[in-house]
């Protein structure tokens, strides 16, 4: 495995770690609200904000999520052509 591939895999693992923490916090928010549906996006955004505020991985997470969303948009555009 070359250095670039190893770096990418490590970054993916770090992003998954942050996402796991965000998911866990969003679940806590959902439960605190009495498990009322309809607020999933609000819970996710709040949880993401709280987790990233405390994480040194925040810049990496934001960059990789932005890049990932950009490539998904390009792929979706290619599928609709």
BELHU-V207196 format. One record per residue. RES is the residue in one small letter. PSI is psi as a letter, one per 30 degrees, with the letter a starting at -180 (* if undefined). NEAR is the number of other C-alpha atoms within 12 Angstrom. Layout:
# BELHU-V207196
RES	PSI	NEAR
RES	PSI	NEAR
This chain:
# BELHU-V207196
x	k	8
x	l	8
x	e	9
x	e	10
x	e	11
x	e	12
x	e	13
x	e	16
x	e	15
x	e	17
x	e	23
x	e	21
x	e	18
x	e	24
x	e	29
x	e	19
x	e	21
x	e	32
x	e	28
x	e	18
x	e	24
x	e	30
x	e	25
x	e	21
x	e	26
x	e	28
x	e	27
x	e	19
x	e	26
x	e	23
x	e	16
x	e	14
x	f	16
x	g	12
x	h	15
x	k	13
x	l	15
x	g	12
x	g	20
x	e	22
x	e	17
x	e	18
x	e	27
x	e	26
x	e	20
x	e	23
x	e	28
x	e	32
x	e	23
x	e	21
x	e	25
x	f	25
x	e	17
x	f	15
x	k	21
x	f	14
x	g	26
x	e	24
x	e	18
x	e	24
x	e	29
x	e	23
x	e	16
x	e	23
x	e	23
x	e	15
x	e	14
x	e	17
x	e	14
x	e	14
x	e	14
x	e	14
x	e	14
x	e	14
x	e	13
x	e	12
x	e	11
x	e	10
x	f	9
x	f	8
x	*	7
